[in-house]
Amino acid sequence: MAIHERIAVWLLRLMGAGFVVFGGLFALLPEATLRTVNAWGSWVGIHTELPAGEGGLWRALAVAYMAMVAVLAFWGSVRTAAQRALLSVLVVGKATSALMALALYLWERPAFVYLLGSLVDATIALLVALCIAWLTPKHTL
């Protein structure tokens, strides 16, 4: 493997680990994570803090996520060697979203939007899993 390929592999692994760590922190300790990031801003001279209840950051993350799942759905509909892998990523994302929304509904607040989000994303995850099964050649199952 060439040096640039090894660097790319390690960069992607580091990013993956970072996504897991910060995603977990945002999921478990959203206000504390936001306070910490606000403090980092102060260290670099940006003193305007985003309040914990402000929806701008969450809206930006949600829009980015929806763009990603839209691309995965469209790319996954094209028959390629990577089709099942792309669709599997979509299943993982939607299942994670469904479970997180259900957890928020059960343990934070029984708001209808959490329950609806859980049901919609769980349904999407199951439908995409079904599509994977239908699109998988029988000899590779």
Kinemage of the C-alpha trace (Angstrom):
@kinemage 1
@onewidth
@group {chain A} dominant
@subgroup {mainchain}
@vectorlist {calphas} color= white
{ca met a 1} P 0.000 0.000 0.000
{ca ala a 2} L 1.395 3.400 -0.986
{ca ile a 3} L 2.116 5.991 1.699
{ca his a 4} L -0.755 8.262 0.627
{ca glu a 5} L -3.137 5.296 0.840
{ca arg a 6} L -1.933 4.469 4.362
{ca ile a 7} L -2.331 8.105 5.384
{ca ala a 8} L -5.859 8.146 3.931
{ca val a 9} L -6.766 4.951 5.825
{ca trp a 10} L -5.543 6.384 9.136
{ca leu a 11} L -7.176 9.768 8.535
{ca leu a 12} L -10.501 8.038 7.879
{ca arg a 13} L -10.099 5.875 10.992
{ca leu a 14} L -9.314 8.951 13.099
{ca met a 15} L -12.352 10.748 11.688
{ca gly a 16} L -14.514 7.702 12.380
{ca ala a 17} L -13.296 7.575 15.982
{ca gly a 18} L -13.933 11.309 16.340
{ca phe a 19} L -17.456 10.938 14.975
{ca val a 20} L -18.146 8.149 17.478
{ca val a 21} L -16.745 10.126 20.433
{ca phe a 22} L -18.393 13.457 19.647
{ca gly a 23} L -21.616 11.817 18.481
{ca gly a 24} L -21.781 9.945 21.770
{ca leu a 25} L -21.084 13.117 23.732
{ca phe a 26} L -23.791 15.014 21.837
{ca ala a 27} L -26.219 12.138 22.403
{ca leu a 28} L -25.531 11.680 26.117
{ca leu a 29} L -24.459 15.149 27.267
{ca pro a 30} L -25.686 17.726 24.733
{ca glu a 31} L -25.600 20.772 27.034
{ca ala a 32} L -22.187 19.914 28.500
{ca thr a 33} L -20.795 19.304 25.021
{ca leu a 34} L -22.135 22.648 23.822
{ca arg a 35} L -20.667 24.427 26.874
{ca thr a 36} L -17.292 22.829 26.149
{ca val a 37} L -17.354 23.857 22.493
{ca asn a 38} L -18.411 27.382 23.518
{ca ala a 39} L -15.388 27.469 25.854
{ca trp a 40} L -13.126 26.453 22.975
{ca gly a 41} L -14.521 29.422 21.038
{ca ser a 42} L -13.524 31.738 23.877
{ca trp a 43} L -9.994 30.343 23.782
{ca val a 44} L -9.674 31.384 20.115
{ca gly a 45} L -11.260 34.791 20.667
{ca ile a 46} L -14.875 34.100 19.685
{ca his a 47} L -16.928 35.031 22.730
{ca thr a 48} L -20.449 34.729 21.300
{ca glu a 49} L -21.909 31.580 22.819
{ca leu a 50} L -24.711 29.477 21.424
{ca pro a 51} L -27.299 28.821 24.155
{ca ala a 52} L -28.179 25.181 24.862
{ca gly a 53} L -31.758 25.633 23.638
{ca glu a 54} L -30.780 27.334 20.370
{ca gly a 55} L -31.730 25.187 17.396
{ca gly a 56} L -29.275 26.469 14.790
{ca leu a 57} L -26.557 23.894 15.397
{ca trp a 58} L -29.027 21.022 15.522
{ca arg a 59} L -30.719 22.279 12.361
{ca ala a 60} L -27.364 22.394 10.552
{ca leu a 61} L -26.539 18.848 11.652
{ca ala a 62} L -30.015 17.602 10.701
{ca val a 63} L -29.865 19.154 7.226
{ca ala a 64} L -26.419 17.648 6.639
{ca tyr a 65} L -27.688 14.240 7.759
{ca met a 66} L -30.723 14.445 5.466
{ca ala a 67} L -28.481 15.390 2.530
{ca met a 68} L -26.273 12.392 3.266
{ca val a 69} L -29.163 9.919 3.500
{ca ala a 70} L -30.670 11.305 0.284
{ca val a 71} L -27.380 10.712 -1.550
{ca leu a 72} L -27.124 7.211 -0.064
{ca ala a 73} L -30.655 6.397 -1.200
{ca phe a 74} L -30.054 7.629 -4.751
{ca trp a 75} L -26.608 6.005 -5.080
{ca gly a 76} L -27.937 2.831 -3.517
{ca ser a 77} L -30.586 2.612 -6.226
{ca val a 78} L -27.911 2.243 -8.920
{ca arg a 79} L -26.721 -1.322 -9.416
{ca thr a 80} L -23.031 -1.285 -8.555
{ca ala a 81} L -20.707 -3.426 -6.481
{ca ala a 82} L -21.006 -0.875 -3.672
{ca gln a 83} L -24.825 -0.792 -3.713
{ca arg a 84} L -25.396 -3.006 -0.679
{ca ala a 85} L -22.691 -1.229 1.306
{ca leu a 86} L -24.265 2.162 0.610
{ca leu a 87} L -27.709 0.900 1.515
{ca ser a 88} L -26.348 -0.730 4.679
{ca val a 89} L -24.991 2.643 5.773
{ca leu a 90} L -28.452 4.099 5.196
{ca val a 91} L -30.006 1.353 7.354
{ca val a 92} L -27.540 2.048 10.173
{ca gly a 93} L -28.203 5.801 10.039
{ca lys a 94} L -31.974 5.503 10.016
{ca ala a 95} L -31.999 2.783 12.704
{ca thr a 96} L -29.772 4.938 14.916
{ca ser a 97} L -32.047 7.924 14.379
{ca ala a 98} L -35.114 5.809 15.193
{ca leu a 99} L -33.576 4.463 18.400
{ca met a 100} L -32.407 7.903 19.517
{ca ala a 101} L -35.850 9.417 18.913
{ca leu a 102} L -37.462 6.538 20.821
{ca ala a 103} L -35.032 7.022 23.716
{ca leu a 104} L -35.843 10.746 23.805
{ca tyr a 105} L -39.558 9.925 23.773
{ca leu a 106} L -39.228 7.403 26.610
{ca trp a 107} L -36.690 9.122 28.857
{ca glu a 108} L -36.689 12.831 28.094
{ca arg a 109} L -40.196 13.898 27.111
{ca pro a 110} L -43.127 11.987 25.575
{ca ala a 111} L -43.462 14.468 22.707
{ca phe a 112} L -45.274 13.245 19.595
{ca val a 113} L -42.480 14.482 17.321
{ca tyr a 114} L -40.040 12.042 18.987
{ca leu a 115} L -42.449 9.120 18.607
{ca leu a 116} L -43.220 10.035 15.000
{ca gly a 117} L -39.525 10.399 14.177
{ca ser a 118} L -38.838 6.995 15.684
{ca leu a 119} L -41.650 5.301 13.771
{ca val a 120} L -40.807 6.959 10.442
{ca asp a 121} L -37.078 6.243 10.631
{ca ala a 122} L -37.606 2.659 11.841
{ca thr a 123} L -39.952 2.086 8.904
{ca ile a 124} L -37.391 3.539 6.487
{ca ala a 125} L -34.633 1.336 7.972
{ca leu a 126} L -36.790 -1.772 7.579
{ca leu a 127} L -37.816 -0.866 4.016
{ca val a 128} L -34.194 -0.267 2.988
{ca ala a 129} L -33.179 -3.578 4.603
{ca leu a 130} L -35.924 -5.248 2.568
{ca cys a 131} L -34.600 -3.548 -0.589
{ca ile a 132} L -31.123 -4.898 0.201
{ca ala a 133} L -32.574 -8.403 0.437
{ca trp a 134} L -34.473 -8.006 -2.827
{ca leu a 135} L -31.457 -6.571 -4.659
{ca thr a 136} L -28.992 -9.174 -3.375
{ca pro a 137} L -28.294 -11.958 -5.840
{ca lys a 138} L -29.492 -15.186 -4.244
{ca his a 139} L -26.084 -16.874 -4.435
{ca thr a 140} L -24.438 -14.188 -2.229
{ca leu a 141} L -26.870 -14.207 0.702
